[in-house]
Amino acid sequence: MRIAIFVTCIGDTMFPEAARATVEILERLGHEVVFPAEQTCCGQLHLNSGYRDEAARLARKFVEVFGNHELVVAPSSSCVGAVRELYPALLGERVPLLDRVVELSELLVDRLGVDDVGAFFPHRVTYHPTCHSLRVARVGDAPLRLLRRVRALDLIDLQDAAECCGFGGTFAIKNAETSSAILADKCARIEASGAAVCTAIDGSCLLQIGGGLSRRQSAVRTVHLAEILASR
């Protein structure tokens, strides 16, 4: 299958390893991955900040760039959820492309029927299900199913896993004290789990959690799910 990758803004600037890992996983499974060079931002932050016209221009650009592709994958449930859930109202129409935009774990498990990608990752890992993955993209247990099939990986339950990490895009900037308090609870739960690694499918949340753990001088590190699945 020929699959287009949508790297996303934060992926391009902060988590290029997750995008490279996504390509590696899909190519390992025998698929062709293409990168449309004209891609830009999905417009989620613009829309959430009240810049509707700017967001609409970016949405139209996304449809223009990816419209002819059979399938579009992104290592981000936040951006995938924004495209699928926000674009119809933003553009005033239902675009057929939107049903072909998927997050990596749901592509593997739900579309391709694969939960074992041949990964090997000998570490104790806990999984943070991000708000967008649960409530917008609705990827379900696909990430956990993939993690359970990674060889040598010890998957540790996270207490209050579904609680927010406090990022919320511009929320972390506009409501810094509240965001920091939420993050402190999340970091404490992660450390208490005994895991060496915290993983998630959204780079933005990993950026928030990673920063919090670093400031606590924690030994726990953050790793995107795609990087774990690409490990051999």
C-alpha positions in Angstrom: 0.0 0.0 0.0 1.1 3.5 -0.7 0.8 5.7 2.4 1.4 9.4 2.8 2.9 10.6 6.1 1.8 13.8 7.7 4.7 14.7 10.0 2.9 17.6 11.9 4.5 20.8 13.1 5.7 19.5 16.5 6.9 16.3 14.8 8.9 18.3 12.4 10.5 20.6 14.9 10.6 18.6 18.1 10.1 14.9 17.4 11.6 14.0 14.0 12.5 10.6 15.4 8.9 9.7 15.7 8.3 10.5 12.0 11.3 8.5 10.9 10.2 5.6 13.1 6.8 5.7 11.5 8.3 5.4 8.1 10.6 2.5 9.3 7.7 0.5 10.7 5.5 0.8 7.7 8.4 0.0 5.3 9.2 -3.0 7.4 5.7 -4.2 6.9 6.1 -3.8 3.1 4.3 -0.5 2.5 5.6 2.5 0.5 5.6 5.7 2.4 5.7 9.1 0.7 6.3 12.5 2.1 4.4 15.4 0.4 6.8 18.2 0.7 4.1 20.9 0.4 2.5 19.9 3.7 2.2 22.5 6.5 0.3 22.8 9.8 -3.2 21.3 10.3 -4.4 24.6 11.8 -5.5 23.2 15.2 -3.7 25.8 17.3 -4.9 28.6 15.1 -8.5 27.5 15.5 -8.3 26.8 19.2 -6.8 30.3 19.6 -9.6 32.0 17.7 -7.9 32.5 14.3 -10.6 30.8 12.3 -9.8 32.3 8.9 -6.1 31.3 9.2 -7.1 27.8 10.3 -9.5 27.4 7.3 -6.7 28.4 4.9 -4.5 25.7 6.5 -7.3 23.1 6.3 -7.8 23.8 2.6 -4.1 23.5 2.1 -4.1 20.1 3.9 -6.9 18.8 1.7 -5.1 20.1 -1.4 -1.8 18.4 -0.5 -3.2 15.1 0.7 -6.5 14.8 -1.2 -5.2 12.3 -3.8 -3.6 9.9 -1.4 -5.3 6.6 -0.5 -4.3 6.8 3.1 -2.6 9.5 5.3 -0.9 8.6 8.6 0.4 10.8 11.4 2.2 9.9 14.6 -0.2 12.2 16.5 -3.7 11.6 17.6 -4.1 15.3 18.3 -3.6 16.4 14.7 -5.5 13.5 13.3 -8.4 14.2 15.6 -8.3 17.9 14.6 -8.5 17.0 10.9 -11.3 14.5 11.3 -13.4 16.3 13.8 -12.8 20.1 13.2 -12.5 20.3 9.4 -16.1 19.6 8.4 -17.4 22.6 10.4 -14.3 24.7 9.5 -14.7 24.0 5.8 -18.5 23.9 5.7 -18.5 20.5 4.0 -17.6 16.8 4.6 -14.4 16.0 2.7 -14.0 12.4 1.7 -10.3 12.6 2.5 -10.9 12.9 6.2 -11.9 9.3 6.7 -8.5 8.3 5.2 -6.5 10.3 7.8 -5.4 8.0 10.6 -3.0 7.9 13.6 -0.2 5.3 13.5 -1.5 2.8 16.1 -5.1 2.8 14.6 -3.6 2.3 11.2 -1.6 -0.7 12.3 -4.3 -2.4 14.4 -7.6 -1.3 12.9 -6.8 -0.8 9.2 -3.9 -3.2 8.6 -4.8 -5.8 11.3 -1.3 -5.9 12.7 -0.5 -5.8 16.4 3.0 -7.3 16.3 5.5 -5.3 14.3 8.5 -7.3 15.3 9.7 -4.8 17.9 12.2 -5.4 20.8 12.4 -3.0 23.7 13.8 -4.4 26.9 12.5 -1.8 29.4 9.7 -1.2 31.9 7.2 1.0 30.2 4.1 2.8 31.2 1.6 4.3 28.8 -0.1 7.7 29.0 -3.3 7.8 27.0 -3.6 11.4 25.8 -6.8 13.3 26.0 -7.1 13.6 22.2 -6.4 9.9 21.7 -9.2 9.0 24.1 -11.8 11.7 23.3 -11.2 13.0 19.8 -9.3 10.5 17.6 -10.7 7.6 19.7 -7.9 5.2 19.0 -9.1 2.9 21.8 -6.7 0.2 23.0 -4.7 0.1 19.8 -1.5 1.5 21.5 -1.7 -1.0 24.3 -2.3 -3.9 22.0 0.9 -3.0 20.2 2.9 -2.5 23.3 1.9 -5.9 24.7 3.4 -7.6 21.6 6.8 -5.8 21.9 9.4 -8.4 22.9 11.1 -8.0 26.3 8.9 -4.9 27.1 7.4 -4.9 30.6 4.2 -2.9 30.4 3.3 -1.2 33.7 -0.1 0.1 34.6 -0.3 3.8 35.2 -2.6 5.0 38.1 -5.2 7.5 36.9 -3.9 7.0 33.4 -6.7 8.8 31.7 -6.1 12.0 33.6 -4.8 15.0 31.6 -1.1 15.9 31.6 -1.9 19.6 31.7 -0.7 20.5 28.2 -3.8 21.3 26.2 -1.9 23.3 23.6 -2.1 27.0 24.5 -3.8 26.0 27.8 -0.4 25.3 29.2 0.6 28.9 28.3 -2.5 30.8 29.2 -3.2 28.8 32.4 0.4 28.0 33.5 -0.3 27.5 37.2 -3.2 25.1 36.6 -1.2 23.3 33.9 1.8 22.8 36.2 -0.4 21.4 39.0 -2.0 18.9 36.7 1.5 18.0 35.4 2.9 17.5 38.9 0.2 14.9 39.6 0.9 13.1 36.3 4.6 13.0 36.9 4.2 11.7 40.4 2.0 8.8 39.1 4.5 8.0 36.4 7.4 7.9 38.9 5.3 5.8 41.3 4.6 3.2 38.6 8.3 2.1 38.7 8.6 2.4 34.9 11.8 3.5 33.3 10.0 4.9 30.2 6.7 6.8 29.7 5.3 6.5 26.2 2.4 8.2 24.4 1.2 8.8 20.9 1.3 12.6 21.0 4.6 14.5 21.0 3.0 17.5 22.6 2.1 15.5 25.7 5.5 13.9 25.8 7.1 17.3 25.6 5.0 18.4 28.6 5.6 15.3 30.6 9.3 15.1 29.6 9.8 18.7 30.8 8.1 18.0 34.1 10.1 14.9 34.7 13.4 16.7 33.8 12.7 19.5 36.3 12.0 16.9 39.0 15.4 15.3 38.1 13.6 12.1 37.5 15.3 9.0 36.0 12.2 8.3 33.9 12.5 9.3 30.2 9.8 9.8 27.6 9.7 8.0 24.3 7.1 8.2 21.5 5.3 4.9 20.8 6.5 4.9 17.2 10.1 4.8 18.4 9.4 1.8 20.6 7.7 0.0 17.8 10.7 0.7 15.4 13.2 -0.7 17.9 14.7 -4.0 17.1 
